[in-house]
Each structure stands twice: as C-alpha cells, then as structure tokens.
Amino acid sequence: MDKLKAAFQSFSRNIVDPVLYLAVTGIILAISTVCSLATGLVADFGTLLNAATNSAVIGNLSVIFAVGLCAGFAKKQKANAAVLGLISYLMFLYVNNSYLTLTGQLAEPGVQGLMGTGQATVLGLQVTDLNVFGGVFIGCLTGFIYNKLIDIKVPDYVRIYGGPRLALLAMIPIMLLISIAATIVWPPIADAINSASALINASGGFGLFVYSFLNRFLIPVGMHHFMWVPFDYSAIGGTATIAGETVAGATNIFYAELPLIADGTITTIDPSVRFAMFGFGKEFITLGIVLAMIHAARPENRKAVAAMLVPIYVTAALSGITEPLDFQILFASPLLWFVYSALVGLSEVVLYLIGVRVLNMFGFIELFTVNTSLPWDVTKFPLWFVVGAVFVALTFVMFRFLIGKFNYPSPGHRADWSAEVDGAEAGAEGIGAGAVAPENQKAMYIIDGLGGPDNIVQLGCCMTRLRVDVADESLVDDETIKKGVNKAIIHNGKNIQVVVGTSVHDLYDTLRPILHIED
C-alpha cells in the first residue's frame, strides 16, 4: 500500500509541470481569439497565435505529457529522459499506424471525420485514439524503464549503448507490443471511460459537488491532480464535436469553442466547463477565510496577522496558488478544512445551476484574460462576482463563528500565539517563520532536518512544495527544517512534503548540487 501511495504521489508531483504550461497557453489563446475578431494584420496575428497555442499545444497534449512525465520521473539526466519519452511516443504512433495499415483496420472518415471510429489523427498519422491517456501511460512507463536501466554498467567497448541508449533498446520491443495491443485492449477501455463520463454527466449537481469537494479536500496529500486533470484534459470530462473535430476534456472543449463563441457562431457553451471553474474558490472563498482569520485575531495580533495573510491571499487570488493558506486552515482544524472544501463544492454547483459558463482554474489573471471578450449573455460573467460576494460573506460568517466557538488556533487568535509559530515576526532562532534564511543556510537546515544527505532517497518539487522520500522517517526533525522554511511539513510515512511557496524551484536548484542530484 505504501508503494502504491508513493507512486500516486510521484505521478501527482510530475504531472504539474506539463499542466502549468497550459495556463499560459490558455491566456495566449484568449488573446488570439480577440485578435481574430479584427481584420487585416491583427486578424492574421491572431491566426498565428492560435496556431502556436491551440494547434501546437492543446492539439498535442499526448506528446507533451509523454515527454514531460518521462523527464519528471527520471532521477538523473532528465534531458536524455525527455528525448527518450519523445522517441517512445513517436514509436507508438508509427508502429500503431503501420499495424492498422497492414491489417486493414484503418477507419474510413465519415461526414464528421474519424469521430466514433475509435481512431484519430495525431501528428499527421491515423492511429488508435488513446487521447491524452496514451501520452500519460507512455510517459510513466518510459520513465520507469529509464530509471531501472540508467545506472546499469556496461563494458567500455560497448559503452555507447549504455545508459539512456540501453533504455531505448528496451523500449523498442516494449513499444512494438504496446502499439499492437492498443488496437485490441483500448476499445473496451474507451467504452468504459465513455460510460463513466455519461454517468458523471447524468449525476448533475451532486456529481459536480463531489468532484469539486474532493478537488479541494485532497490537496494536503497532493492527490487532487487525480481529480481535475482527467476531467479537464481527457474524455472523462466529456467529449464534443467542434468544427468537425472530436475534442475531449472540459478545458480542451472550451478552448476549441472559444473563437466560435467570440464570433457568435456558438451561442451556448458546452456544460463540461463546470469542471474548469474551480478558480472561484481561490478568488472568493479564500478572501472570506482571510477576513475571518484577521477578525478573529486578538487586537494586539491583528496587524501582524493581516501582514502575513494579505500577501498570501493576493497570490492565491491572482495566480491560484493557495497552498500557504491551505495549511494555515488545515493546521488550525480539520473541521475548518472540511468546511472550506464543502463551500468550494457548493459554490461551483451554484454557479453551474444558475447558468454561469466561465473557464477559470488558476485565478483572476486567467479569469479576466480568457472570459471578458466573450458575450456576457452566453457566459453570465457578471454573476461570477455576484455569487462571489455572497460566498465571501457566507465564508466569513462560518469561519468566524467556528474559530470563536471552538477556539481554533488560527493565526493570532489564541493568547499564546507567536510569530515564530505563525510567521509574522522573527523568532528566537533569529529566522522568522515564513521568512527565509540565506539560501545555502536554508538548504542546510532542510537537509539536516531531513536526517542528512544519506537519509534523502529522492528529492523533487511541485508548484509550492519540496517532495522528499527518506530512508528512515524517524530521523526527520521538523524543528530543524523550520529554521530554514517554516510554513508546513506533511508526513506520509517515508514521504515528506515541505511547503515552501512559489520560490520552491529556487530552493530545489540550491539543494540539487549540494545533494549531487543530476539534472
């Protein structure tokens, strides 16, 4: 069970980087849509932007996931791993296409192209339509094989065939088998996915609440990516035929509809967009929580609490990075975390039921860039803020009541609160919680707190956290780690997560050479 949990957490960590590129892509795609509504050079520029985003990125998610996941899983020489991930995916495409051709299984396009045939065109090749799942599976498998073979020593006279090349030699027969097996194994799997998608769609508001609740509730263990990524980028979130092309996943469908919505060709937005509206909670529910925590703080602490929480909220609201606030809530009380998650679920159901059709996953920057150019009678965009005001007030009242009623240790609420614990001032060690030591000193505190270099089995990072596998969890000393970065430390057996914030990649780059981790 521990190995399975570790594998899920590793996947969750590595899927983040490829997905974050899509946040930027969506913003640029929205700009391209606005340009396309003009004429002349501006419209031509919009066409080029669309090609650079919708066609190049959104249209090739499987390739991106295959490369990104393989490189993410690789423990060393990640550049070589990325190349191997690309080669492996290309092998699948070409072998699968050749096998379909040799066996006479190539489907004939109909009026709606290849829709309903179980096949699709990827990079110009007609293949079995594995959608984004193909890229995810190949990326994970290739990364696993790569790690198993990268350290195998071979004699000097055949050294050129060792390391990454040895992994390629192994992947050739593996991809031959997978490419052929996909034509047999995948169709029933695709049918099961379509059935699951139909069931989710039929469940209406209840299904949306469960999805939205879990998408927030699972954040502390880093498993929330298993909720929203499949819904937003695969057929689990729904499929639609747009301009003769079959598109899968809530976000992909919205982006495919975007130019058609903007020019009035489409007057209704596909309902799957409900799975891509979880930015609402990051913008409004977090505001209610922050205001409640500031109000609940003792008068002498209120200014320090506001100085700590307001920047955290601004980051959450603009970019969607909520984890620093998330752990303040969780550590104050698991009940507060449950209520927070329930309010997020309820808000998304309300938005959907009153007809709001807005794509917003990451924060206000994405919200305004992507949606303001679309007809408001289609998106019901103003209602986003009306509901937002209601939920700010509702959240404030509920959190303020619970904190006061049960005396939960939210920042500054209890008399024994100190900035050393919650992050507003300098502590006794001379480094305030949430403040930063000089980079090398901070890194050494973290290494020592994790039990020393020999106790660190694997080190990686996601958007805001260091994720570490240790050999002996009993050697981990939270207090030592907090001398370097004092936000939150989560223990899951031998997997330790250190919450750093948006500067986590800088800290990771400082730790890598100290621990002799190859890029």
MIVOVEX-114343 format. One line per field, with one value per residue (C-alpha): residue number from 1; residue in one letter; y, x negated, z. Coordinates in Angstrom, 3 decimals. Layout:
n <- c(NUM, ...);
res <- c(A, ...);
py <- c(Y, ...);
px <- c(X, ...);
pz <- c(Z, ...);
//
This chain:
n <- c(1, 2, 3, 4, 5, 6, 7, 8, 9, 10, 11, 12, 13, 14, 15, 16, 17, 18, 19, 20, 21, 22, 23, 24, 25, 26, 27, 28, 29, 30, 31, 32, 33, 34, 35, 36, 37, 38, 39, 40, 41, 42, 43, 44, 45, 46, 47, 48, 49, 50, 51, 52, 53, 54, 55, 56, 57, 58, 59, 60, 61, 62, 63, 64, 65, 66, 67, 68, 69, 70, 71, 72, 73, 74, 75, 76, 77, 78, 79, 80, 81, 82, 83, 84, 85, 86, 87, 88, 89, 90, 91, 92, 93, 94, 95, 96, 97, 98, 99, 100, 101, 102, 103, 104, 105, 106, 107, 108, 109, 110, 111, 112, 113, 114, 115, 116, 117, 118, 119, 120, 121, 122, 123, 124, 125, 126, 127, 128, 129, 130, 131, 132, 133, 134, 135, 136, 137, 138, 139, 140, 141, 142, 143, 144, 145, 146, 147, 148, 149, 150, 151, 152, 153, 154, 155, 156, 157, 158, 159, 160, 161, 162, 163, 164, 165, 166, 167, 168, 169, 170, 171, 172, 173, 174, 175, 176, 177, 178, 179, 180, 181, 182, 183, 184, 185, 186, 187, 188, 189, 190, 191, 192, 193, 194, 195, 196, 197, 198, 199, 200, 201, 202, 203, 204, 205, 206, 207, 208, 209, 210, 211, 212, 213, 214, 215, 216, 217, 218, 219, 220, 221, 222, 223, 224, 225, 226, 227, 228, 229, 230, 231, 232, 233, 234, 235, 236, 237, 238, 239, 240, 241, 242, 243, 244, 245, 246, 247, 248, 249, 250, 251, 252, 253, 254, 255, 256, 257, 258, 259, 260, 261, 262, 263, 264, 265, 266, 267, 268, 269, 270, 271, 272, 273, 274, 275, 276, 277, 278, 279, 280, 281, 282, 283, 284, 285, 286, 287, 288, 289, 290, 291, 292, 293, 294, 295, 296, 297, 298, 299, 300, 301, 302, 303, 304, 305, 306, 307, 308, 309, 310, 311, 312, 313, 314, 315, 316, 317, 318, 319, 320, 321, 322, 323, 324, 325, 326, 327, 328, 329, 330, 331, 332, 333, 334, 335, 336, 337, 338, 339, 340, 341, 342, 343, 344, 345, 346, 347, 348, 349, 350, 351, 352, 353, 354, 355, 356, 357, 358, 359, 360, 361, 362, 363, 364, 365, 366, 367, 368, 369, 370, 371, 372, 373, 374, 375, 376, 377, 378, 379, 380, 381, 382, 383, 384, 385, 386, 387, 388, 389, 390, 391, 392, 393, 394, 395, 396, 397, 398, 399, 400, 401, 402, 403, 404, 405, 406, 407, 408, 409, 410, 411, 412, 413, 414, 415, 416, 417, 418, 419, 420, 421, 422, 423, 424, 425, 426, 427, 428, 429, 430, 431, 432, 433, 434, 435, 436, 437, 438, 439, 440, 441, 442, 443, 444, 445, 446, 447, 448, 449, 450, 451, 452, 453, 454, 455, 456, 457, 458, 459, 460, 461, 462, 463, 464, 465, 466, 467, 468, 469, 470, 471, 472, 473, 474, 475, 476, 477, 478, 479, 480, 481, 482, 483, 484, 485, 486, 487, 488, 489, 490, 491, 492, 493, 494, 495, 496, 497, 498, 499, 500, 501, 502, 503, 504, 505, 506, 507, 508, 509, 510, 511, 512, 513, 514, 515, 516, 517, 518, 519);
res <- c(M, D, K, L, K, A, A, F, Q, S, F, S, R, N, I, V, D, P, V, L, Y, L, A, V, T, G, I, I, L, A, I, S, T, V, C, S, L, A, T, G, L, V, A, D, F, G, T, L, L, N, A, A, T, N, S, A, V, I, G, N, L, S, V, I, F, A, V, G, L, C, A, G, F, A, K, K, Q, K, A, N, A, A, V, L, G, L, I, S, Y, L, M, F, L, Y, V, N, N, S, Y, L, T, L, T, G, Q, L, A, E, P, G, V, Q, G, L, M, G, T, G, Q, A, T, V, L, G, L, Q, V, T, D, L, N, V, F, G, G, V, F, I, G, C, L, T, G, F, I, Y, N, K, L, I, D, I, K, V, P, D, Y, V, R, I, Y, G, G, P, R, L, A, L, L, A, M, I, P, I, M, L, L, I, S, I, A, A, T, I, V, W, P, P, I, A, D, A, I, N, S, A, S, A, L, I, N, A, S, G, G, F, G, L, F, V, Y, S, F, L, N, R, F, L, I, P, V, G, M, H, H, F, M, W, V, P, F, D, Y, S, A, I, G, G, T, A, T, I, A, G, E, T, V, A, G, A, T, N, I, F, Y, A, E, L, P, L, I, A, D, G, T, I, T, T, I, D, P, S, V, R, F, A, M, F, G, F, G, K, E, F, I, T, L, G, I, V, L, A, M, I, H, A, A, R, P, E, N, R, K, A, V, A, A, M, L, V, P, I, Y, V, T, A, A, L, S, G, I, T, E, P, L, D, F, Q, I, L, F, A, S, P, L, L, W, F, V, Y, S, A, L, V, G, L, S, E, V, V, L, Y, L, I, G, V, R, V, L, N, M, F, G, F, I, E, L, F, T, V, N, T, S, L, P, W, D, V, T, K, F, P, L, W, F, V, V, G, A, V, F, V, A, L, T, F, V, M, F, R, F, L, I, G, K, F, N, Y, P, S, P, G, H, R, A, D, W, S, A, E, V, D, G, A, E, A, G, A, E, G, I, G, A, G, A, V, A, P, E, N, Q, K, A, M, Y, I, I, D, G, L, G, G, P, D, N, I, V, Q, L, G, C, C, M, T, R, L, R, V, D, V, A, D, E, S, L, V, D, D, E, T, I, K, K, G, V, N, K, A, I, I, H, N, G, K, N, I, Q, V, V, V, G, T, S, V, H, D, L, Y, D, T, L, R, P, I, L, H, I, E, D);
py <- c(0.000, 2.395, 1.789, 2.412, 5.639, 6.745, 6.004, 8.116, 10.976, 10.767, 10.948, 13.857, 15.712, 15.124, 15.945, 19.506, 20.957, 19.991, 21.194, 24.613, 25.360, 25.094, 28.009, 30.292, 28.690, 29.462, 33.139, 33.487, 31.569, 34.065, 36.927, 35.201, 34.973, 38.709, 39.425, 37.136, 39.311, 42.190, 42.445, 42.703, 42.230, 41.983, 39.079, 37.423, 37.800, 36.137, 33.223, 32.793, 32.912, 30.306, 28.054, 28.497, 27.609, 25.729, 23.725, 23.290, 22.820, 21.929, 19.737, 17.742, 17.195, 13.495, 14.304, 16.937, 14.587, 11.750, 13.929, 15.848, 12.817, 10.794, 13.668, 14.264, 10.669, 10.463, 10.560, 11.826, 13.107, 14.476, 15.894, 12.393, 11.120, 13.764, 12.688, 9.051, 9.974, 11.679, 8.779, 6.275, 8.216, 8.566, 4.826, 4.211, 6.444, 4.976, 1.328, 1.608, 3.293, 0.662, -2.181, -0.710, -0.333, -3.855, -5.447, -3.331, -1.719, 1.931, 3.533, 5.496, 9.089, 9.910, 13.140, 14.001, 12.776, 9.967, 10.637, 7.400, 5.184, 4.851, 6.386, 9.866, 11.752, 12.623, 14.408, 13.530, 9.792, 7.935, 5.854, 4.233, 7.119, 6.815, 10.531, 12.042, 8.692, 7.381, 10.110, 9.736, 5.955, 6.068, 8.854, 6.975, 3.633, 5.096, 6.979, 3.754, 1.769, 4.630, 4.692, 0.916, 0.896, 4.241, 3.051, -0.332, -0.522, -1.924, -2.775, 0.118, -1.273, -1.026, 1.983, 3.953, 1.527, 2.021, 4.443, 6.165, 4.134, 0.903, 2.222, 2.887, -0.670, -1.903, 0.439, -0.696, -4.166, -2.777, -0.128, -2.691, -4.746, -1.749, -0.313, -3.574, -4.342, -0.906, -1.913, -4.763, -3.567, 0.102, -0.052, -1.645, 0.745, 3.669, 2.330, 2.173, 5.765, 6.923, 5.122, 6.733, 10.127, 9.600, 8.600, 11.696, 13.948, 12.312, 12.919, 16.678, 18.933, 16.081, 14.744, 18.241, 18.749, 15.503, 16.411, 19.957, 18.903, 16.231, 18.501, 20.778, 18.215, 16.100, 18.970, 18.203, 14.769, 16.087, 13.805, 16.481, 16.263, 12.881, 14.733, 17.735, 16.672, 13.746, 15.841, 18.812, 17.065, 13.677, 12.117, 11.602, 15.273, 14.888, 14.964, 17.279, 17.663, 21.150, 22.234, 18.590, 17.553, 15.423, 17.163, 15.552, 17.184, 20.230, 22.683, 21.408, 21.696, 25.272, 26.343, 24.709, 26.596, 29.881, 31.515, 30.269, 31.729, 35.041, 35.474, 34.329, 31.017, 29.201, 30.655, 28.067, 26.764, 23.039, 22.128, 20.286, 23.688, 23.153, 21.029, 24.008, 26.643, 25.845, 29.152, 30.652, 29.273, 30.612, 34.107, 34.483, 31.745, 32.325, 36.021, 35.179, 32.923, 35.521, 38.220, 35.848, 34.949, 38.605, 39.499, 36.517, 37.521, 39.230, 43.027, 43.110, 40.458, 41.675, 43.874, 41.102, 38.545, 40.874, 41.469, 37.710, 36.705, 39.524, 38.749, 35.067, 35.922, 38.177, 35.329, 32.880, 35.203, 36.280, 33.062, 30.320, 29.183, 28.608, 26.131, 28.564, 29.479, 25.890, 24.676, 27.564, 26.321, 22.632, 23.082, 25.295, 22.499, 19.573, 20.696, 24.080, 22.254, 20.149, 23.241, 25.014, 22.088, 21.862, 25.583, 25.196, 22.308, 24.202, 27.347, 25.512, 23.807, 27.187, 28.750, 25.908, 25.764, 29.498, 29.215, 30.588, 29.161, 30.552, 28.856, 29.723, 27.340, 29.464, 32.883, 36.405, 36.821, 33.877, 34.799, 38.269, 37.373, 34.375, 35.369, 39.119, 39.126, 36.588, 37.574, 38.013, 36.661, 33.373, 33.209, 35.050, 36.562, 39.267, 36.576, 35.221, 38.313, 38.387, 34.817, 35.708, 38.457, 36.068, 33.398, 35.867, 36.855, 33.266, 32.033, 34.908, 34.233, 30.476, 30.658, 33.480, 31.537, 28.256, 29.845, 31.706, 28.871, 26.197, 28.459, 27.053, 28.167, 30.313, 32.887, 35.330, 34.016, 32.488, 34.330, 32.024, 32.752, 33.888, 34.967, 32.262, 29.731, 31.514, 33.645, 37.321, 38.274, 36.990, 34.054, 33.029, 31.383, 34.652, 33.439, 34.161, 31.583, 32.169, 34.306, 32.960, 32.232, 32.846, 30.215, 27.919, 28.127, 27.428, 24.420, 23.042, 23.378, 21.412, 18.709, 18.333, 18.289, 15.510, 13.349, 14.301, 13.578, 9.816, 9.733, 11.523, 8.852, 11.103, 14.827, 16.683, 19.630, 20.687, 24.184, 25.033, 22.028, 20.048, 16.358, 14.055, 10.294, 9.411, 6.115, 6.500, 8.810, 8.772, 10.859, 13.739, 16.742, 19.278, 21.938, 21.921, 22.170, 25.126, 27.062, 27.210, 27.445, 27.466, 27.057, 23.436, 19.947, 16.971, 13.419, 10.466, 7.647, 7.976, 10.688, 14.167, 17.336, 20.695, 23.635, 26.451, 28.605, 29.814, 30.082, 26.309, 25.853, 28.245, 26.254, 22.985, 24.310, 25.213, 21.733, 19.758, 20.406, 20.013, 16.581, 15.739, 15.341, 15.346, 17.388);
px <- c(0.000, -2.841, -4.430, -1.123, -0.592, -4.142, -3.550, -0.362, -2.128, -5.025, -2.624, -0.787, -4.080, -5.281, -2.048, -2.130, -4.880, -3.338, 0.090, -1.188, -2.278, 1.397, 2.260, 0.092, 1.386, 4.980, 4.241, 2.458, 5.255, 7.766, 5.691, 5.592, 9.387, 9.727, 7.304, 9.214, 12.316, 10.475, 9.369, 6.154, 2.813, 4.381, 6.560, 3.558, 1.603, 4.492, 4.339, 0.628, 1.192, 3.926, 1.552, -1.085, 1.323, 4.448, 2.887, -0.640, 0.030, 3.680, 3.739, 0.696, 1.255, 0.408, -3.065, -3.599, -2.553, -4.708, -7.815, -7.053, -6.210, -9.188, -11.537, -9.735, -10.083, -13.744, -16.103, -19.026, -19.913, -16.414, -17.262, -18.051, -14.863, -12.821, -14.340, -13.547, -9.953, -9.549, -11.102, -8.890, -5.736, -6.748, -7.419, -3.888, -2.403, -4.322, -4.062, -0.376, 0.344, -1.679, 0.105, 3.538, 2.490, 1.057, 4.152, 6.631, 8.048, 7.694, 11.111, 12.677, 13.500, 17.185, 19.125, 17.729, 14.234, 12.960, 15.484, 16.924, 14.350, 12.012, 9.208, 7.732, 5.041, 2.006, -0.995, 0.389, 0.769, 4.054, 3.808, 5.855, 7.329, 5.820, 6.325, 4.273, 4.186, 1.737, -0.780, -0.370, -0.821, -3.823, -5.463, -5.077, -6.193, -9.204, -10.249, -10.033, -12.131, -14.616, -15.224, -15.678, -18.338, -20.146, -22.667, -23.476, -27.193, -28.278, -31.790, -33.792, -33.831, -30.017, -29.654, -27.898, -24.971, -24.706, -22.653, -19.860, -20.642, -20.163, -16.749, -15.938, -16.935, -14.487, -11.701, -11.733, -10.216, -8.011, -6.538, -6.055, -3.891, -2.008, -1.312, 0.245, 2.009, 3.641, 5.780, 7.248, 7.157, 8.077, 11.578, 13.246, 11.354, 12.595, 16.159, 15.771, 14.490, 17.426, 19.837, 18.200, 18.421, 22.117, 22.755, 20.950, 22.904, 26.173, 25.398, 25.839, 25.203, 24.432, 21.627, 20.227, 20.256, 18.358, 15.810, 15.312, 15.202, 12.571, 10.595, 10.046, 10.129, 7.290, 4.794, 2.875, 1.859, 1.169, 3.755, 6.095, 4.474, 6.159, 9.465, 9.153, 6.552, 8.619, 11.796, 10.198, 7.920, 9.481, 12.760, 13.799, 14.763, 16.816, 16.404, 17.782, 17.593, 16.419, 15.784, 15.755, 13.164, 13.759, 12.436, 12.146, 11.867, 13.604, 10.741, 9.946, 13.596, 13.832, 10.680, 11.897, 15.201, 13.530, 13.225, 16.689, 18.203, 16.433, 17.721, 21.247, 21.171, 21.830, 24.412, 24.156, 21.049, 20.613, 21.680, 18.396, 16.879, 18.291, 15.214, 12.951, 14.436, 12.523, 10.663, 13.761, 12.843, 9.286, 10.605, 13.604, 13.799, 10.169, 10.986, 13.751, 11.373, 8.595, 11.012, 12.407, 8.926, 7.893, 11.098, 10.685, 7.135, 6.578, 6.386, 2.673, 2.008, 4.364, 1.889, -0.730, 1.849, 3.047, -0.560, -1.006, 2.299, 2.986, -0.046, 0.898, 4.418, 3.178, 1.006, 3.916, 6.404, 4.182, 2.352, 4.312, 1.505, 3.423, 1.240, -0.322, 3.212, 4.449, 2.097, 2.950, 6.544, 5.726, 3.430, 5.979, 8.576, 9.505, 13.128, 12.261, 10.636, 13.775, 15.996, 13.644, 13.826, 17.612, 18.009, 15.877, 18.065, 21.280, 20.111, 19.328, 22.727, 24.467, 22.504, 23.406, 27.091, 27.641, 26.101, 22.568, 20.273, 16.815, 13.434, 11.280, 8.856, 5.895, 7.025, 8.078, 5.368, 6.746, 10.357, 10.218, 7.933, 9.926, 13.525, 14.052, 14.050, 16.889, 20.567, 21.871, 25.289, 23.510, 21.065, 23.187, 19.855, 21.261, 22.947, 19.486, 18.923, 22.439, 22.049, 18.517, 19.773, 22.338, 19.729, 17.226, 19.884, 21.020, 17.463, 16.581, 19.573, 18.996, 15.251, 15.548, 18.184, 16.245, 12.940, 14.588, 16.887, 14.198, 11.208, 9.367, 5.706, 5.998, 3.205, 3.251, 6.480, 5.041, 3.134, 0.139, -0.175, -3.634, -5.089, -7.692, -4.910, -2.719, -5.114, -4.776, -7.935, -11.412, -11.558, -14.052, -16.306, -16.731, -14.845, -11.144, -8.596, -7.827, -10.955, -13.968, -17.477, -20.249, -19.759, -22.679, -21.989, -18.303, -19.214, -21.479, -18.733, -16.409, -18.982, -19.843, -16.175, -15.528, -18.126, -21.163, -22.132, -22.299, -18.691, -17.349, -16.416, -14.709, -14.067, -11.703, -9.326, -5.927, -4.414, -4.899, -6.382, -9.564, -8.643, -11.157, -11.416, -13.547, -15.082, -14.144, -11.279, -12.260, -15.336, -13.221, -13.249, -10.544, -12.004, -15.301, -13.535, -11.515, -14.703, -15.084, -11.468, -8.581, -5.263, -4.127, -5.598, -3.434, -4.394, -3.104, -5.314, -8.637, -7.302, -7.857, -6.429, -7.900, -5.701, -7.925, -5.742, -6.241, -10.021, -10.305, -12.102, -14.852, -15.343, -15.309, -18.029, -20.084, -19.645, -20.453, -24.222, -24.610, -22.974, -24.682, -21.362, -21.845, -19.514);
pz <- c(0.000, 0.839, -2.565, -4.322, -2.378, -3.181, -6.877, -6.892, -5.137, -7.588, -10.520, -8.942, -8.495, -12.043, -13.851, -12.502, -14.697, -18.071, -16.918, -15.842, -19.400, -20.309, -18.012, -20.137, -23.320, -22.363, -21.818, -25.172, -26.882, -25.484, -26.867, -30.252, -30.203, -29.571, -32.435, -34.791, -34.383, -36.037, -39.659, -41.619, -39.875, -36.432, -37.548, -39.201, -35.974, -34.146, -36.585, -35.889, -32.127, -32.481, -34.379, -31.665, -28.864, -29.884, -32.719, -31.383, -27.658, -26.985, -30.085, -28.958, -25.257, -25.520, -26.828, -24.141, -21.344, -22.669, -22.720, -19.532, -17.412, -18.577, -17.735, -14.454, -13.288, -14.300, -11.317, -13.368, -16.858, -17.342, -20.775, -22.022, -20.434, -22.259, -25.592, -24.791, -23.907, -27.279, -29.179, -27.363, -28.199, -31.839, -31.983, -30.752, -33.445, -36.352, -35.293, -34.470, -37.818, -39.690, -37.916, -38.657, -42.299, -42.597, -41.062, -42.998, -39.847, -40.874, -40.484, -43.315, -42.352, -42.431, -42.541, -39.110, -39.851, -37.634, -34.865, -33.486, -35.215, -32.235, -34.284, -34.566, -36.442, -34.307, -35.833, -39.265, -38.539, -38.196, -35.016, -32.294, -30.332, -26.858, -26.343, -23.535, -21.708, -24.298, -23.594, -19.832, -19.948, -22.268, -20.258, -16.972, -18.410, -20.198, -17.067, -15.042, -17.554, -17.817, -14.058, -13.960, -16.679, -16.449, -13.844, -15.352, -16.137, -19.493, -20.732, -22.138, -25.660, -25.845, -23.547, -26.279, -25.877, -22.115, -20.022, -21.973, -25.111, -23.158, -22.107, -25.778, -26.714, -24.103, -25.212, -28.854, -28.248, -25.488, -27.785, -30.564, -28.196, -26.812, -30.256, -31.406, -28.124, -28.153, -31.134, -29.051, -25.447, -25.803, -27.406, -24.340, -22.055, -24.165, -23.865, -20.074, -19.995, -22.104, -19.762, -16.730, -18.413, -19.162, -15.531, -14.235, -16.583, -15.509, -11.834, -12.284, -9.318, -6.920, -9.121, -9.522, -5.747, -5.135, -7.809, -6.519, -2.864, -3.460, -5.757, -2.748, 0.075, -1.374, -1.652, 1.577, 0.284, -3.209, -4.818, -6.172, -9.593, -9.990, -9.883, -12.139, -14.718, -16.121, -16.150, -17.843, -20.336, -21.120, -22.193, -18.546, -18.519, -21.683, -25.461, -28.124, -31.890, -32.795, -36.379, -37.428, -34.844, -31.759, -28.646, -25.189, -21.773, -20.310, -20.850, -24.332, -25.338, -24.064, -25.877, -29.094, -28.751, -27.780, -31.240, -32.222, -29.055, -29.606, -33.172, -32.334, -34.214, -30.926, -28.553, -25.774, -24.020, -23.503, -19.936, -19.336, -18.468, -14.955, -14.260, -15.013, -12.693, -9.501, -9.611, -7.932, -4.530, -4.841, -5.502, -3.191, -0.561, 0.381, 0.815, 3.281, 5.211, 5.353, 6.550, 9.199, 10.462, 10.657, 12.510, 14.857, 15.800, 19.146, 18.747, 19.540, 16.880, 14.176, 12.334, 12.212, 11.059, 8.285, 7.189, 6.930, 5.308, 2.831, 0.601, 0.753, -0.433, -3.244, -4.562, -4.319, -5.997, -8.881, -9.748, -7.981, -5.650, -2.407, -0.524, 2.005, 3.130, 2.804, 5.501, 7.818, 7.611, 7.953, 10.931, 12.679, 12.447, 10.170, 10.577, 9.072, 6.171, 5.675, 5.721, 3.307, 0.864, 1.219, 0.497, -2.634, -3.790, -3.042, -4.833, -8.048, -8.011, -7.526, -10.381, -12.701, -11.772, -12.346, -15.804, -15.362, -18.053, -17.331, -17.565, -14.576, -12.904, -11.837, -10.603, -11.589, -14.244, -16.187, -15.414, -16.944, -19.842, -21.052, -20.397, -20.696, -24.506, -24.701, -24.869, -21.333, -22.266, -23.028, -20.106, -17.483, -16.442, -14.080, -11.973, -11.140, -8.975, -7.530, -6.319, -5.240, -2.928, -1.417, -0.725, 0.718, 3.264, 3.908, 4.358, 6.666, 8.918, 9.098, 9.729, 12.220, 14.159, 14.156, 15.143, 18.031, 19.126, 19.307, 19.956, 16.960, 16.752, 13.656, 13.349, 16.259, 17.812, 20.966, 23.635, 23.264, 19.537, 18.489, 15.194, 15.464, 15.027, 12.524, 10.568, 11.267, 13.143, 13.916, 16.330, 18.945, 16.404, 14.553, 11.475, 11.426, 10.392, 6.774, 6.474, 4.638, 5.715, 3.199, 0.507, 1.377, 5.106, 4.492, 2.360, 5.086, 7.712, 5.455, 4.710, 8.389, 9.325, 6.811, 8.527, 6.476, 2.856, 3.374, 4.581, 1.467, -1.076, -3.615, -3.876, -6.181, -6.153, -7.418, -7.558, -3.897, -2.091, -1.808, -2.007, -0.391, 0.090, 3.113, 4.192, 7.875, 8.762, 12.472, 11.618, 10.299, 12.662, 11.855, 14.141, 12.287, 8.919, 10.233, 10.869, 7.103, 5.970, 8.393, 6.621, 6.806, 6.872, 5.927, 6.843, 4.809, 6.078, 4.305, 2.024, 3.445, 1.917, 2.886, 1.907, 0.625, -1.625, -5.176, -4.662, -4.266, -7.593, -6.494, -3.293, -5.242, -7.540, -4.459, -2.964, -6.111, -6.313, -2.549, -2.725, -6.046, -7.847, -11.613, -13.754);
//
